[in-house]
Amino acid sequence: MRLVLELSVALREASRKNKMKSQKHILVVEDEPDTAELLELHLNNAGYKVTVAEDGDQALKKIHKLMPDLVILDLMIPEVQGTEVCKFIRKDPATESLPVMMCSAKISEIDKILGLELGADDYVTKPFSPRELVLRVKNLLKRAEGNNKTDAERIIIGEITIEKASHDVYVAGEKIDLTATEYKLLILFTERIGRVQSREQLLRDVWEYESDIDTRTVDTHVQRLRTKLLTSSDHILTVRGFGYKFYAKNV
């Protein structure tokens, strides 16, 4: 009887450790206690492990110490502003692909565009719907996880080479660094060469949720992708009043 009991306890402990190991870790960078508590509550309820940083300096230290799976980043925080934190994340090779969701009371279009241009994968304005925020977190993590799956396939279009096994992208032999969202956008374009993609369709297929989010989100990410593609930026054509099309001479 004692052996059975010990075995049962051991199995429960092993199950608990496996669950903890697979649990996604989210770093919330927020200096308002009420907002941080609200985020932590809803994310915990959704099954995520949450760590809170109260300022930009703490955020940078915890990012490199804990290596979270996603960062929810307020723009207006003490010590180091959120915009600078995002820049540091994108410049560091160890964190350049880390999903970043900006969460801020700044609601103007220019603020959203700035956040996305700095490398954020998504932008949520306060006050926010906790249910929608959790859904966006889920989809960002899903995209990042999908980008980490191996697929021994090489895509070559003009001077662009995509190594899907390692998720490395090269232009004329030079490696370029893409965020998870930019990479998925590029893959989607290459899978649909010559087919016009509306902004709404790209929002559904890349961001993976229905939302009233401004389609400028798509425009900003496409512009960032074009910039990083260097001399191959002209592969992405703008279809005025509708969306975009990926063009390849050999197709």
Sequence and secondary structure as in RCSB ss.txt:
>XXXX:A:sequence
MRLVLELSVALREASRKNKMKSQKHILVVEDEPDTAELLELHLNNAGYKVTVAEDGDQALKKIHKLMPDLVILDL
MIPEVQGTEVCKFIRKDPATESLPVMMCSAKISEIDKILGLELGADDYVTKPFSPRELVLRVKNLLKRAEGNNKT
DAERIIIGEITIEKASHDVYVAGEKIDLTATEYKLLILFTERIGRVQSREQLLRDVWEYESDIDTRTVDTHVQRL
RTKLLTSSDHILTVRGFGYKFYAKNV
>XXXX:A:secstr
 HHHHHHHHHHHHHHHHHHHHHS EEEEE S HHHHHHHHHHHHHTT EEEEESSHHHHHHHHHHH  SEEEE S
S SSS HHHHHHHHHHSTTTTT  EEEEES  SHHHHHHHHHTT SEEEESS  HHHHHHHHHHHHHHHHHHTS 
   EEEETTEEEETTTTEEEETTEEE   HHHHHHHHHHHHTTT  EEHHHHIIIII S     THHHHHHHHHH
HHHTGGGGGGEEEETTTEEEE  TT 
